[in-house]
Amino acid sequence: RLEEFLKKEVDLELSTLPEFEERVIDFSEVEQLMNSINTIPAPCAPVINPQAPNAATGTSLRVCWGLFSDDTVEGYQLCYKPVSNERRSDEEAEHMLQVKETYCTITNLLPNTQYEFWVSALNASGISPPSERAVYVTAPSPPTIKSKKIQSCENAALVCWESRDINPVDSYMVEL
């Protein structure tokens, strides 16, 4: 019987044509959700530390900061400007550095000058809000001794000096 069946020509013509509806499925919400799962959030604002003792010279400052979250961070953007009472454009005086660590030593600064610092964290998703601003001060320049005005006697000496700093110095230490 099988042999007879296979010898016959079978016409498989369907009496009714199948009807397919064309459906468009919107996957944009799903795609957005999937993308959000695979991305990391932008970091939180770092916290800038106050100036540490011995963190300044006459021309440099060491600035430190930290993160109080488990954010993924690829680098930091440290900004600073001299603190000035003069009314001038802030953009002219601002400086920006790209830093990989949570500290930075800034050089070529003016002696006995206040600088305002703030920092933001960066990763692939974006930049954090800036930290609070912190004011750091460079050390004063050493004074210049007026050698022509030095006077001395058996029990005393008179030494005169002048400051090379624009801003006033709080005090001096004289060592013998």
LINURQUI-V165389 format. One record per backbone hydrogen bond with DSSP energy under -1.0 kcal/mol. NH is the residue of the N-H (numbers start at 1). CO is the residue of the C=O. E is the energy in kcal/mol with one decimal. If there is no record, write none. Layout:
{{NH;CO;E} {NH;CO;E}}
This chain:
{{5;1;-2.5} {6;2;-2.4} {7;3;-1.0} {31;27;-3.1} {32;28;-2.5} {33;29;-2.2} {34;30;-2.7} {35;31;-2.5} {36;32;-2.0} {37;33;-1.4} {38;34;-1.5} {47;66;-3.2} {49;64;-2.5} {55;52;-1.4} {57;60;-2.6} {61;106;-2.0} {62;55;-2.4} {63;104;-3.1} {65;102;-2.3} {66;47;-2.1} {74;122;-3.3} {75;122;-1.3} {76;99;-3.5} {77;120;-2.7} {78;97;-2.5} {79;118;-3.0} {80;95;-2.1} {81;116;-1.7} {83;114;-2.8} {88;86;-1.0} {94;90;-1.2} {95;80;-2.8} {97;78;-2.9} {99;76;-2.8} {104;63;-2.1} {106;61;-2.9} {109;59;-2.6} {112;139;-1.7} {115;136;-3.3} {116;81;-3.2} {117;134;-3.1} {118;79;-2.1} {120;77;-1.8} {122;75;-2.7} {123;126;-2.3} {126;123;-1.1} {128;121;-2.8} {131;119;-2.2} {134;117;-2.5} {136;115;-2.9} {138;113;-2.1} {139;57;-2.2} {144;162;-2.8} {146;160;-2.8} {147;145;-1.3} {149;146;-1.5} {151;158;-2.1} {153;156;-2.7} {158;151;-4.0} {162;144;-2.1}}
